[in-house]
Amino acid sequence: MVELVRTNDPALISVVEGLLLSAEIPYQVTDRNMSTIEGSILVIQVRVLVPDDRIDEARELLTDAELGGWITT
């Protein structure tokens, strides 16, 4: 799995999840609970991960949706 996005913005995570679901790209959201617990200090951010072999497709999907600035490099 490769990190696609790292953020504490719940709206952005929701949009990314919707895009990945509609494109049938498997994904995993990590650290969601920890970021909520420690959210006030922004140390732990939620990460959206996709399979290694689908990362290019996922990046293109986010870029086409004008969310390319959020992609983890």
Secondary structure, DSSP 8 states (H G I E B T S, - for coil): -EEEEEE--HHHHHHHHHHHHHTT---EEESHHHHHHSTTTT-S-EEEEE-GGGHHHHHHHHHHTT-GGGB--
